Amino acid sequence: MRSKYNTQQRAQLLAVLKASKGKHLTAAQIGNALQALGTPLAKTTIYRQLNSMLASGELRRLPTGNQEADCYQYVEKNSNCDSHLHLRCDSCGELQHVDCIELDIVAKHFAEEHDFTLNPAGTVFTGRCAKCRPKSC
């Protein structure tokens, strides 16, 4: 019976991630969404399920240096998230996908001049988004 319960928990969590349509969610945001749907899960259960889904390749984690703030994203079949970099706002936490020729040039420079290959799926530049950046006079 336990495995069926875990399957239901996994399905509930996966449904929240799929419904986010490519957005990156923290474990707390996932927990809040499950609570709002009337299907709350304990924090430890959420992390256990997230780790299981990471291991199976169903999810991608974008680390922040603080596990509670790490973001998770459902990996769609035929996803191209491995091919671009990310920007994360230090203030609001918004995460953006960036497909930019200039960053491709930087990646090429790292490879050719520093013998270092970037991992686009795990590369996150941090700073302030337009909404959070102080407006200049």
N, CA, C and O atoms as CSV, one atom per row, in Angstrom:
chain,resi,resn,atom,element,x,y,z
A,1,MET,N,N,0.825,-1.205,0.000
A,1,MET,CA,C,0.000,0.000,0.000
A,1,MET,C,C,0.866,1.264,0.000
A,1,MET,O,O,0.496,2.275,-0.596
A,2,ARG,N,N,2.023,1.198,0.675
A,2,ARG,CA,C,2.901,2.366,0.755
A,2,ARG,C,C,3.338,2.851,-0.619
A,2,ARG,O,O,3.365,4.059,-0.857
A,3,SER,N,N,3.683,1.943,-1.532
A,3,SER,CA,C,4.152,2.375,-2.846
A,3,SER,C,C,3.052,3.108,-3.616
A,3,SER,O,O,3.339,4.047,-4.358
A,4,LYS,N,N,1.787,2.682,-3.444
A,4,LYS,CA,C,0.695,3.402,-4.112
A,4,LYS,C,C,0.579,4.815,-3.553
A,4,LYS,O,O,0.367,5.764,-4.308
A,5,TYR,N,N,0.718,4.964,-2.224
A,5,TYR,CA,C,0.654,6.281,-1.601
A,5,TYR,C,C,1.771,7.171,-2.141
A,5,TYR,O,O,1.550,8.338,-2.465
A,6,ASN,N,N,2.979,6.598,-2.231
A,6,ASN,CA,C,4.085,7.370,-2.787
A,6,ASN,C,C,3.817,7.735,-4.236
A,6,ASN,O,O,4.179,8.828,-4.672
A,7,THR,N,N,3.198,6.851,-4.984
A,7,THR,CA,C,2.873,7.138,-6.378
A,7,THR,C,C,1.883,8.303,-6.455
A,7,THR,O,O,2.009,9.170,-7.320
A,8,GLN,N,N,0.907,8.323,-5.558
A,8,GLN,CA,C,-0.045,9.441,-5.529
A,8,GLN,C,C,0.657,10.744,-5.175
A,8,GLN,O,O,0.372,11.782,-5.772
A,9,GLN,N,N,1.568,10.703,-4.214
A,9,GLN,CA,C,2.313,11.895,-3.834
A,9,GLN,C,C,3.146,12.396,-5.004
A,9,GLN,O,O,3.191,13.592,-5.291
A,10,ARG,N,N,3.802,11.455,-5.672
A,10,ARG,CA,C,4.636,11.802,-6.820
A,10,ARG,C,C,3.776,12.428,-7.922
A,10,ARG,O,O,4.164,13.427,-8.528
A,11,ALA,N,N,2.620,11.840,-8.173
A,11,ALA,CA,C,1.717,12.346,-9.212
A,11,ALA,C,C,1.229,13.752,-8.875
A,11,ALA,O,O,1.140,14.606,-9.757
A,12,GLN,N,N,0.914,13.996,-7.604
A,12,GLN,CA,C,0.460,15.327,-7.186
A,12,GLN,C,C,1.565,16.354,-7.393
A,12,GLN,O,O,1.326,17.434,-7.931
A,13,LEU,N,N,2.760,16.016,-6.967
A,13,LEU,CA,C,3.888,16.928,-7.100
A,13,LEU,C,C,4.216,17.170,-8.567
A,13,LEU,O,O,4.478,18.302,-8.972
A,14,LEU,N,N,4.200,16.114,-9.352
A,14,LEU,CA,C,4.485,16.235,-10.780
A,14,LEU,C,C,3.439,17.095,-11.481
A,14,LEU,O,O,3.766,17.870,-12.380
A,15,ALA,N,N,2.190,16.958,-11.072
A,15,ALA,CA,C,1.116,17.770,-11.668
A,15,ALA,C,C,1.359,19.257,-11.426
A,15,ALA,O,O,1.132,20.076,-12.316
A,16,VAL,N,N,1.818,19.610,-10.226
A,16,VAL,CA,C,2.120,21.012,-9.913
A,16,VAL,C,C,3.254,21.512,-10.806
A,16,VAL,O,O,3.177,22.611,-11.356
A,17,LEU,N,N,4.303,20.705,-10.949
A,17,LEU,CA,C,5.444,21.109,-11.773
A,17,LEU,C,C,5.062,21.231,-13.242
A,17,LEU,O,O,5.481,22.173,-13.914
A,18,LYS,N,N,4.276,20.294,-13.742
A,18,LYS,CA,C,3.849,20.365,-15.146
A,18,LYS,C,C,2.974,21.585,-15.378
A,18,LYS,O,O,3.067,22.226,-16.425
A,19,ALA,N,N,2.131,21.908,-14.421
A,19,ALA,CA,C,1.229,23.055,-14.554
A,19,ALA,C,C,1.990,24.380,-14.536
A,19,ALA,O,O,1.468,25.404,-14.976
A,20,SER,N,N,3.212,24.361,-14.033
A,20,SER,CA,C,3.991,25.600,-13.971
A,20,SER,C,C,4.509,26.017,-15.346
A,20,SER,O,O,5.047,27.113,-15.502
A,21,LYS,N,N,4.347,25.149,-16.338
A,21,LYS,CA,C,4.672,25.454,-17.739
A,21,LYS,C,C,6.054,26.082,-17.919
A,21,LYS,O,O,6.196,27.174,-18.469
A,22,GLY,N,N,7.075,25.354,-17.435
A,22,GLY,CA,C,8.446,25.787,-17.649
A,22,GLY,C,C,8.996,26.742,-16.624
A,22,GLY,O,O,10.184,27.063,-16.660
A,23,LYS,N,N,8.157,27.215,-15.696
A,23,LYS,CA,C,8.659,28.088,-14.644
A,23,LYS,C,C,9.492,27.251,-13.674
A,23,LYS,O,O,9.335,26.033,-13.584
A,24,HIS,N,N,10.358,27.916,-12.970
A,24,HIS,CA,C,11.205,27.273,-11.982
A,24,HIS,C,C,10.596,27.525,-10.611
A,24,HIS,O,O,10.343,28.674,-10.249
A,25,LEU,N,N,10.357,26.470,-9.846
A,25,LEU,CA,C,9.715,26.597,-8.545
A,25,LEU,C,C,10.630,26.102,-7.438
A,25,LEU,O,O,11.371,25.137,-7.624
A,26,THR,N,N,10.580,26.764,-6.283
A,26,THR,CA,C,11.296,26.268,-5.113
A,26,THR,C,C,10.440,25.185,-4.451
A,26,THR,O,O,9.257,25.046,-4.759
A,27,ALA,N,N,11.046,24.424,-3.546
A,27,ALA,CA,C,10.292,23.407,-2.825
A,27,ALA,C,C,9.157,24.056,-2.030
A,27,ALA,O,O,8.066,23.493,-1.931
A,28,ALA,N,N,9.411,25.233,-1.468
A,28,ALA,CA,C,8.363,25.941,-0.710
A,28,ALA,C,C,7.199,26.336,-1.618
A,28,ALA,O,O,6.039,26.206,-1.229
A,29,GLN,N,N,7.502,26.816,-2.823
A,29,GLN,CA,C,6.438,27.176,-3.764
A,29,GLN,C,C,5.630,25.939,-4.170
A,29,GLN,O,O,4.409,26.003,-4.316
A,30,ILE,N,N,6.315,24.835,-4.345
A,30,ILE,CA,C,5.620,23.577,-4.671
A,30,ILE,C,C,4.713,23.177,-3.509
A,30,ILE,O,O,3.562,22.791,-3.714
A,31,GLY,N,N,5.241,23.272,-2.293
A,31,GLY,CA,C,4.439,22.951,-1.106
A,31,GLY,C,C,3.224,23.851,-0.978
A,31,GLY,O,O,2.137,23.379,-0.644
A,32,ASN,N,N,3.392,25.142,-1.242
A,32,ASN,CA,C,2.268,26.084,-1.175
A,32,ASN,C,C,1.217,25.758,-2.233
A,32,ASN,O,O,0.018,25.843,-1.967
A,33,ALA,N,N,1.667,25.383,-3.438
A,33,ALA,CA,C,0.723,25.030,-4.502
A,33,ALA,C,C,-0.051,23.771,-4.133
A,33,ALA,O,O,-1.258,23.692,-4.364
A,34,LEU,N,N,0.630,22.795,-3.564
A,34,LEU,CA,C,-0.052,21.569,-3.133
A,34,LEU,C,C,-1.058,21.878,-2.027
A,34,LEU,O,O,-2.164,21.336,-2.023
A,35,GLN,N,N,-0.681,22.739,-1.097
A,35,GLN,CA,C,-1.581,23.152,-0.009
A,35,GLN,C,C,-2.826,23.824,-0.585
A,35,GLN,O,O,-3.943,23.540,-0.152
A,36,ALA,N,N,-2.636,24.711,-1.558
A,36,ALA,CA,C,-3.759,25.418,-2.175
A,36,ALA,C,C,-4.693,24.464,-2.906
A,36,ALA,O,O,-5.893,24.717,-3.011
A,37,LEU,N,N,-4.137,23.363,-3.412
A,37,LEU,CA,C,-4.953,22.363,-4.105
A,37,LEU,C,C,-5.635,21.400,-3.141
A,37,LEU,O,O,-6.416,20.543,-3.554
A,38,GLY,N,N,-5.334,21.546,-1.858
A,38,GLY,CA,C,-5.933,20.658,-0.863
A,38,GLY,C,C,-5.228,19.320,-0.751
A,38,GLY,O,O,-5.789,18.364,-0.217
A,39,THR,N,N,-3.995,19.245,-1.254
A,39,THR,CA,C,-3.221,18.002,-1.185
A,39,THR,C,C,-1.845,18.280,-0.585
A,39,THR,O,O,-0.825,18.071,-1.242
A,40,PRO,N,N,-1.816,18.755,0.677
A,40,PRO,CA,C,-0.530,19.125,1.272
A,40,PRO,C,C,0.381,17.916,1.462
A,40,PRO,O,O,-0.080,16.807,1.736
A,41,LEU,N,N,1.681,18.153,1.311
A,41,LEU,CA,C,2.688,17.136,1.577
A,41,LEU,C,C,3.694,17.712,2.563
A,41,LEU,O,O,3.970,18.912,2.551
A,42,ALA,N,N,4.233,16.861,3.404
A,42,ALA,CA,C,5.266,17.286,4.342
A,42,ALA,C,C,6.515,17.703,3.579
A,42,ALA,O,O,6.793,17.193,2.494
A,43,LYS,N,N,7.256,18.625,4.152
A,43,LYS,CA,C,8.472,19.145,3.521
A,43,LYS,C,C,9.449,18.013,3.191
A,43,LYS,O,O,10.036,17.999,2.109
A,44,THR,N,N,9.626,17.075,4.108
A,44,THR,CA,C,10.556,15.960,3.853
A,44,THR,C,C,10.078,15.098,2.696
A,44,THR,O,O,10.891,14.594,1.920
A,45,THR,N,N,8.781,14.925,2.574
A,45,THR,CA,C,8.222,14.135,1.467
A,45,THR,C,C,8.453,14.855,0.145
A,45,THR,O,O,8.786,14.225,-0.859
A,46,ILE,N,N,8.279,16.163,0.144
A,46,ILE,CA,C,8.510,16.943,-1.075
A,46,ILE,C,C,9.959,16.782,-1.518
A,46,ILE,O,O,10.218,16.507,-2.690
A,47,TYR,N,N,10.907,16.948,-0.596
A,47,TYR,CA,C,12.322,16.813,-0.963
A,47,TYR,C,C,12.653,15.390,-1.417
A,47,TYR,O,O,13.415,15.205,-2.366
A,48,ARG,N,N,12.092,14.399,-0.756
A,48,ARG,CA,C,12.338,13.002,-1.152
A,48,ARG,C,C,11.831,12.756,-2.568
A,48,ARG,O,O,12.513,12.120,-3.372
A,49,GLN,N,N,10.640,13.254,-2.875
A,49,GLN,CA,C,10.085,13.076,-4.216
A,49,GLN,C,C,10.881,13.868,-5.252
A,49,GLN,O,O,11.128,13.375,-6.353
A,50,LEU,N,N,11.284,15.093,-4.906
A,50,LEU,CA,C,12.092,15.899,-5.835
A,50,LEU,C,C,13.406,15.191,-6.150
A,50,LEU,O,O,13.815,15.129,-7.309
A,51,ASN,N,N,14.064,14.660,-5.129
A,51,ASN,CA,C,15.331,13.949,-5.351
A,51,ASN,C,C,15.136,12.716,-6.217
A,51,ASN,O,O,15.979,12.407,-7.059
A,52,SER,N,N,14.039,12.016,-6.018
A,52,SER,CA,C,13.736,10.840,-6.839
A,52,SER,C,C,13.510,11.246,-8.294
A,52,SER,O,O,13.985,10.570,-9.207
A,53,MET,N,N,12.788,12.345,-8.515
A,53,MET,CA,C,12.517,12.819,-9.872
A,53,MET,C,C,13.775,13.371,-10.533
A,53,MET,O,O,13.941,13.257,-11.747
A,54,LEU,N,N,14.659,13.968,-9.739
A,54,LEU,CA,C,15.944,14.420,-10.286
A,54,LEU,C,C,16.745,13.218,-10.773
A,54,LEU,O,O,17.320,13.241,-11.861
A,55,ALA,N,N,16.777,12.172,-9.960
A,55,ALA,CA,C,17.538,10.978,-10.306
A,55,ALA,C,C,16.998,10.305,-11.563
A,55,ALA,O,O,17.761,9.721,-12.332
A,56,SER,N,N,15.693,10.385,-11.773
A,56,SER,CA,C,15.078,9.749,-12.944
A,56,SER,C,C,15.130,10.638,-14.184
A,56,SER,O,O,14.769,10.200,-15.277
A,57,GLY,N,N,15.577,11.887,-14.020
A,57,GLY,CA,C,15.676,12.800,-15.160
A,57,GLY,C,C,14.398,13.545,-15.480
A,57,GLY,O,O,14.320,14.222,-16.505
A,58,GLU,N,N,13.384,13.434,-14.616
A,58,GLU,CA,C,12.113,14.129,-14.856
A,58,GLU,C,C,12.199,15.617,-14.526
A,58,GLU,O,O,11.414,16.419,-15.034
A,59,LEU,N,N,13.151,15.978,-13.678
A,59,LEU,CA,C,13.299,17.358,-13.225
A,59,LEU,C,C,14.712,17.848,-13.454
A,59,LEU,O,O,15.650,17.070,-13.624
A,60,ARG,N,N,14.830,19.148,-13.454
A,60,ARG,CA,C,16.123,19.820,-13.483
A,60,ARG,C,C,16.155,20.716,-12.248
A,60,ARG,O,O,15.166,21.369,-11.916
A,61,ARG,N,N,17.313,20.739,-11.568
A,61,ARG,CA,C,17.469,21.632,-10.414
A,61,ARG,C,C,18.471,22.712,-10.780
A,61,ARG,O,O,19.532,22.427,-11.335
A,62,LEU,N,N,18.131,23.940,-10.470
A,62,LEU,CA,C,19.046,25.055,-10.640
A,62,LEU,C,C,19.480,25.478,-9.247
A,62,LEU,O,O,18.719,26.111,-8.515
A,63,PRO,N,N,20.708,25.125,-8.883
A,63,PRO,CA,C,21.169,25.401,-7.523
A,63,PRO,C,C,21.397,26.887,-7.274
A,63,PRO,O,O,21.775,27.639,-8.172
A,64,THR,N,N,21.156,27.284,-6.029
A,64,THR,CA,C,21.342,28.678,-5.635
A,64,THR,C,C,22.405,28.819,-4.550
A,64,THR,O,O,22.762,29.933,-4.167
A,65,GLY,N,N,22.909,27.690,-4.056
A,65,GLY,CA,C,23.829,27.716,-2.924
A,65,GLY,C,C,23.088,27.556,-1.603
A,65,GLY,O,O,23.710,27.479,-0.544
A,66,ASN,N,N,21.781,27.508,-1.663
A,66,ASN,CA,C,20.929,27.321,-0.487
A,66,ASN,C,C,19.831,26.350,-0.913
A,66,ASN,O,O,18.954,26.715,-1.696
A,67,GLN,N,N,19.870,25.112,-0.403
A,67,GLN,CA,C,18.951,24.086,-0.888
A,67,GLN,C,C,17.498,24.533,-0.853
A,67,GLN,O,O,16.728,24.198,-1.753
A,68,GLU,N,N,17.113,25.283,0.173
A,68,GLU,CA,C,15.720,25.715,0.265
A,68,GLU,C,C,15.341,26.693,-0.838
A,68,GLU,O,O,14.160,26.836,-1.157
A,69,ALA,N,N,16.324,27.368,-1.425
A,69,ALA,CA,C,16.046,28.326,-2.495
A,69,ALA,C,C,16.310,27.748,-3.881
A,69,ALA,O,O,16.059,28.412,-4.887
A,70,ASP,N,N,16.822,26.494,-3.945
A,70,ASP,CA,C,17.047,25.865,-5.247
A,70,ASP,C,C,15.734,25.805,-6.010
A,70,ASP,O,O,14.669,25.627,-5.420
A,71,CYS,N,N,15.818,25.952,-7.313
A,71,CYS,CA,C,14.633,25.926,-8.162
A,71,CYS,C,C,14.560,24.611,-8.918
A,71,CYS,O,O,15.583,24.031,-9.282
A,72,TYR,N,N,13.353,24.154,-9.147
A,72,TYR,CA,C,13.106,22.909,-9.856
A,72,TYR,C,C,12.226,23.190,-11.057
A,72,TYR,O,O,11.350,24.054,-11.022
A,73,GLN,N,N,12.478,22.441,-12.123
A,73,GLN,CA,C,11.712,22.604,-13.352
A,73,GLN,C,C,11.429,21.228,-13.938
A,73,GLN,O,O,12.317,20.380,-14.024
A,74,TYR,N,N,10.199,21.023,-14.334
A,74,TYR,CA,C,9.835,19.789,-15.030
A,74,TYR,C,C,10.515,19.785,-16.387
A,74,TYR,O,O,10.516,20.798,-17.087
A,75,VAL,N,N,11.093,18.654,-16.760
A,75,VAL,CA,C,11.791,18.532,-18.037
A,75,VAL,C,C,10.847,17.889,-19.048
A,75,VAL,O,O,10.568,16.691,-18.991
A,76,GLU,N,N,10.372,18.701,-19.959
A,76,GLU,CA,C,9.499,18.206,-21.026
A,76,GLU,C,C,10.302,17.326,-21.976
A,76,GLU,O,O,11.507,17.515,-22.142
A,77,LYS,N,N,9.639,16.381,-22.587
A,77,LYS,CA,C,10.297,15.634,-23.654
A,77,LYS,C,C,10.615,16.635,-24.756
A,77,LYS,O,O,9.830,17.548,-25.015
A,78,ASN,N,N,11.746,16.469,-25.395
A,78,ASN,CA,C,12.223,17.383,-26.447
A,78,ASN,C,C,12.494,18.788,-25.914
A,78,ASN,O,O,12.425,19.761,-26.664
A,79,SER,N,N,12.803,18.894,-24.619
A,79,SER,CA,C,13.124,20.191,-24.020
A,79,SER,C,C,14.476,20.680,-24.518
A,79,SER,O,O,15.366,19.878,-24.799
A,80,ASN,N,N,14.629,21.997,-24.626
A,80,ASN,CA,C,15.916,22.552,-25.032
A,80,ASN,C,C,16.546,23.387,-23.917
A,80,ASN,O,O,17.375,24.256,-24.188
A,81,CYS,N,N,16.160,23.129,-22.671
A,81,CYS,CA,C,16.672,23.921,-21.555
A,81,CYS,C,C,18.167,23.692,-21.339
A,81,CYS,O,O,18.827,24.507,-20.694
A,82,ASP,N,N,18.704,22.604,-21.866
A,82,ASP,CA,C,20.138,22.351,-21.733
A,82,ASP,C,C,20.952,23.269,-22.614
A,82,ASP,O,O,22.172,23.338,-22.465
A,83,SER,N,N,20.310,23.980,-23.532
A,83,SER,CA,C,21.061,24.743,-24.523
A,83,SER,C,C,21.110,26.238,-24.247
A,83,SER,O,O,21.619,26.995,-25.075
A,84,HIS,N,N,20.597,26.681,-23.110
A,84,HIS,CA,C,20.680,28.111,-22.818
A,84,HIS,C,C,21.035,28.353,-21.347
A,84,HIS,O,O,20.918,27.465,-20.503
A,85,LEU,N,N,21.464,29.561,-21.077
A,85,LEU,CA,C,21.853,29.963,-19.731
A,85,LEU,C,C,20.658,30.597,-19.018
A,85,LEU,O,O,19.588,30.769,-19.603
A,86,HIS,N,N,20.859,30.937,-17.763
A,86,HIS,CA,C,19.769,31.480,-16.957
A,86,HIS,C,C,20.215,32.730,-16.213
A,86,HIS,O,O,21.388,32.879,-15.871
A,87,LEU,N,N,19.259,33.630,-15.968
A,87,LEU,CA,C,19.451,34.822,-15.147
A,87,LEU,C,C,18.515,34.716,-13.950
A,87,LEU,O,O,17.332,34.418,-14.119
A,88,ARG,N,N,19.028,34.958,-12.729
A,88,ARG,CA,C,18.181,34.910,-11.540
A,88,ARG,C,C,18.308,36.221,-10.779
A,88,ARG,O,O,19.415,36.675,-10.490
A,89,CYS,N,N,17.178,36.822,-10.458
A,89,CYS,CA,C,17.155,38.069,-9.704
A,89,CYS,C,C,17.428,37.776,-8.222
A,89,CYS,O,O,16.772,36.935,-7.609
A,90,ASP,N,N,18.408,38.489,-7.668
A,90,ASP,CA,C,18.748,38.326,-6.253
A,90,ASP,C,C,17.642,38.823,-5.332
A,90,ASP,O,O,17.565,38.396,-4.180
A,91,SER,N,N,16.783,39.721,-5.820
A,91,SER,CA,C,15.731,40.289,-4.975
A,91,SER,C,C,14.461,39.452,-4.979
A,91,SER,O,O,14.000,39.015,-3.924
A,92,CYS,N,N,13.892,39.227,-6.162
A,92,CYS,CA,C,12.597,38.528,-6.224
A,92,CYS,C,C,12.726,37.049,-6.578
A,92,CYS,O,O,11.763,36.295,-6.439
A,93,GLY,N,N,13.907,36.627,-7.035
A,93,GLY,CA,C,14.115,35.218,-7.358
A,93,GLY,C,C,13.666,34.809,-8.743
A,93,GLY,O,O,13.784,33.639,-9.107
A,94,GLU,N,N,13.148,35.758,-9.533
A,94,GLU,CA,C,12.700,35.416,-10.888
A,94,GLU,C,C,13.856,34.790,-11.660
A,94,GLU,O,O,14.994,35.253,-11.585
A,95,LEU,N,N,13.547,33.732,-12.402
A,95,LEU,CA,C,14.546,33.041,-13.200
A,95,LEU,C,C,14.144,33.135,-14.654
A,95,LEU,O,O,13.012,32.819,-15.019
A,96,GLN,N,N,15.083,33.576,-15.489
A,96,GLN,CA,C,14.802,33.757,-16.913
A,96,GLN,C,C,15.727,32.879,-17.736
A,96,GLN,O,O,16.897,32.699,-17.400
A,97,HIS,N,N,15.189,32.335,-18.820
A,97,HIS,CA,C,15.997,31.625,-19.808
A,97,HIS,C,C,16.608,32.666,-20.733
A,97,HIS,O,O,15.951,33.642,-21.096
A,98,VAL,N,N,17.872,32.461,-21.117
A,98,VAL,CA,C,18.545,33.426,-21.977
A,98,VAL,C,C,19.166,32.713,-23.167
A,98,VAL,O,O,20.093,31.918,-23.013
A,99,ASP,N,N,18.655,33.001,-24.341
A,99,ASP,CA,C,19.263,32.559,-25.595
A,99,ASP,C,C,19.857,33.810,-26.217
A,99,ASP,O,O,19.132,34.671,-26.715
A,100,CYS,N,N,21.174,33.904,-26.185
A,100,CYS,CA,C,21.814,35.153,-26.576
A,100,CYS,C,C,23.152,34.845,-27.241
A,100,CYS,O,O,23.986,34.143,-26.669
A,101,ILE,N,N,23.353,35.360,-28.427
A,101,ILE,CA,C,24.578,35.102,-29.182
A,101,ILE,C,C,25.816,35.575,-28.418
A,101,ILE,O,O,26.876,34.957,-28.518
A,102,GLU,N,N,25.692,36.668,-27.654
A,102,GLU,CA,C,26.834,37.165,-26.895
A,102,GLU,C,C,27.286,36.153,-25.849
A,102,GLU,O,O,28.485,35.987,-25.625
A,103,LEU,N,N,26.331,35.473,-25.206
A,103,LEU,CA,C,26.705,34.459,-24.220
A,103,LEU,C,C,27.288,33.226,-24.898
A,103,LEU,O,O,28.138,32.546,-24.322
A,104,ASP,N,N,26.844,32.935,-26.107
A,104,ASP,CA,C,27.459,31.852,-26.880
A,104,ASP,C,C,28.918,32.180,-27.159
A,104,ASP,O,O,29.775,31.296,-27.141
A,105,ILE,N,N,29.198,33.460,-27.419
A,105,ILE,CA,C,30.578,33.904,-27.661
A,105,ILE,C,C,31.416,33.719,-26.390
A,105,ILE,O,O,32.566,33.286,-26.463
A,106,VAL,N,N,30.845,34.044,-25.233
A,106,VAL,CA,C,31.551,33.852,-23.960
A,106,VAL,C,C,31.835,32.365,-23.739
A,106,VAL,O,O,32.947,32.002,-23.354
A,107,ALA,N,N,30.854,31.511,-23.977
A,107,ALA,CA,C,31.046,30.071,-23.809
A,107,ALA,C,C,32.147,29.560,-24.738
A,107,ALA,O,O,32.970,28.733,-24.345
A,108,LYS,N,N,32.150,30.056,-25.959
A,108,LYS,CA,C,33.181,29.665,-26.921
A,108,LYS,C,C,34.555,30.139,-26.445
A,108,LYS,O,O,35.539,29.408,-26.555
A,109,HIS,N,N,34.618,31.352,-25.922
A,109,HIS,CA,C,35.874,31.885,-25.390
A,109,HIS,C,C,36.387,30.995,-24.252
A,109,HIS,O,O,37.566,30.639,-24.226
A,110,PHE,N,N,35.508,30.637,-23.315
A,110,PHE,CA,C,35.915,29.766,-22.210
A,110,PHE,C,C,36.475,28.450,-22.730
A,110,PHE,O,O,37.484,27.953,-22.229
A,111,ALA,N,N,35.824,27.895,-23.727
A,111,ALA,CA,C,36.262,26.614,-24.282
A,111,ALA,C,C,37.621,26.744,-24.971
A,111,ALA,O,O,38.507,25.916,-24.754
A,112,GLU,N,N,37.789,27.763,-25.790
A,112,GLU,CA,C,39.006,27.904,-26.581
A,112,GLU,C,C,40.187,28.462,-25.794
A,112,GLU,O,O,41.317,28.004,-25.961
A,113,GLU,N,N,39.933,29.435,-24.948
A,113,GLU,CA,C,41.029,30.109,-24.252
A,113,GLU,C,C,41.318,29.555,-22.860
A,113,GLU,O,O,42.419,29.726,-22.338
A,114,HIS,N,N,40.334,28.894,-22.263
A,114,HIS,CA,C,40.500,28.423,-20.885
A,114,HIS,C,C,40.294,26.917,-20.755
A,114,HIS,O,O,40.351,26.366,-19.656
A,115,ASP,N,N,40.052,26.251,-21.903
A,115,ASP,CA,C,39.830,24.808,-21.914
A,115,ASP,C,C,38.766,24.407,-20.888
A,115,ASP,O,O,38.937,23.466,-20.114
A,116,PHE,N,N,37.659,25.162,-20.914
A,116,PHE,CA,C,36.578,24.962,-19.941
A,116,PHE,C,C,35.250,24.985,-20.673
A,116,PHE,O,O,34.957,25.922,-21.415
A,117,THR,N,N,34.451,23.954,-20.462
A,117,THR,CA,C,33.148,23.855,-21.113
A,117,THR,C,C,32.049,24.195,-20.116
A,117,THR,O,O,31.917,23.541,-19.081
A,118,LEU,N,N,31.266,25.214,-20.428
A,118,LEU,CA,C,30.121,25.590,-19.582
A,118,LEU,C,C,29.026,24.539,-19.669
A,118,LEU,O,O,28.838,23.902,-20.705
A,119,ASN,N,N,28.315,24.368,-18.576
A,119,ASN,CA,C,27.124,23.529,-18.538
A,119,ASN,C,C,25.931,24.484,-18.567
A,119,ASN,O,O,25.545,25.006,-17.521
A,120,PRO,N,N,25.337,24.724,-19.739
A,120,PRO,CA,C,24.257,25.714,-19.832
A,120,PRO,C,C,23.089,25.435,-18.880
A,120,PRO,O,O,22.524,26.368,-18.310
A,121,ALA,N,N,22.725,24.174,-18.705
A,121,ALA,CA,C,21.574,23.856,-17.860
A,121,ALA,C,C,21.809,24.264,-16.412
A,121,ALA,O,O,20.856,24.556,-15.690
A,122,GLY,N,N,23.062,24.287,-15.982
A,122,GLY,CA,C,23.356,24.615,-14.602
A,122,GLY,C,C,24.002,25.973,-14.404
A,122,GLY,O,O,24.415,26.304,-13.293
A,123,THR,N,N,24.098,26.770,-15.469
A,123,THR,CA,C,24.743,28.066,-15.358
A,123,THR,C,C,23.703,29.150,-15.104
A,123,THR,O,O,22.787,29.360,-15.899
A,124,VAL,N,N,23.871,29.829,-13.978
A,124,VAL,CA,C,22.922,30.867,-13.569
A,124,VAL,C,C,23.704,32.133,-13.243
A,124,VAL,O,O,24.558,32.135,-12.356
A,125,PHE,N,N,23.406,33.206,-13.966
A,125,PHE,CA,C,23.968,34.518,-13.657
A,125,PHE,C,C,23.002,35.207,-12.696
A,125,PHE,O,O,21.786,35.153,-12.881
A,126,THR,N,N,23.547,35.847,-11.679
A,126,THR,CA,C,22.683,36.525,-10.711
A,126,THR,C,C,22.857,38.038,-10.820
A,126,THR,O,O,23.894,38.530,-11.264
A,127,GLY,N,N,21.837,38.752,-10.412
A,127,GLY,CA,C,21.828,40.208,-10.453
A,127,GLY,C,C,20.446,40.704,-10.090
A,127,GLY,O,O,19.755,40.080,-9.284
A,128,ARG,N,N,20.035,41.806,-10.666
A,128,ARG,CA,C,18.714,42.384,-10.388
A,128,ARG,C,C,17.933,42.544,-11.675
A,128,ARG,O,O,18.446,43.050,-12.672
A,129,CYS,N,N,16.686,42.106,-11.640
A,129,CYS,CA,C,15.814,42.260,-12.815
A,129,CYS,C,C,15.346,43.710,-12.917
A,129,CYS,O,O,15.573,44.506,-12.006
A,130,ALA,N,N,14.700,44.045,-14.013
A,130,ALA,CA,C,14.233,45.418,-14.260
A,130,ALA,C,C,13.220,45.867,-13.188
A,130,ALA,O,O,13.193,47.040,-12.817
A,131,LYS,N,N,12.392,44.938,-12.695
A,131,LYS,CA,C,11.391,45.301,-11.688
A,131,LYS,C,C,12.034,45.653,-10.358
A,131,LYS,O,O,11.533,46.512,-9.632
A,132,CYS,N,N,13.150,44.991,-10.029
A,132,CYS,CA,C,13.780,45.170,-8.721
A,132,CYS,C,C,14.940,46.160,-8.707
A,132,CYS,O,O,15.334,46.652,-7.650
A,133,ARG,N,N,15.472,46.441,-9.869
A,133,ARG,CA,C,16.607,47.370,-9.976
A,133,ARG,C,C,16.125,48.777,-9.653
A,133,ARG,O,O,15.085,49.207,-10.152
A,134,PRO,N,N,16.874,49.500,-8.820
A,134,PRO,CA,C,16.470,50.876,-8.530
A,134,PRO,C,C,16.419,51.710,-9.809
A,134,PRO,O,O,17.305,51.616,-10.659
A,135,LYS,N,N,15.411,52.495,-9.929
A,135,LYS,CA,C,15.254,53.357,-11.112
A,135,LYS,C,C,16.166,54.574,-10.958
A,135,LYS,O,O,16.236,55.185,-9.892
A,136,SER,N,N,16.864,54.913,-12.049
A,136,SER,CA,C,17.732,56.090,-12.000
A,136,SER,C,C,16.900,57.332,-12.325
A,136,SER,O,O,15.890,57.255,-13.025
A,137,CYS,N,N,17.335,58.454,-11.811
A,137,CYS,CA,C,16.593,59.708,-12.019
A,137,CYS,C,C,16.777,60.260,-13.392
A,137,CYS,O,O,16.217,61.308,-13.717
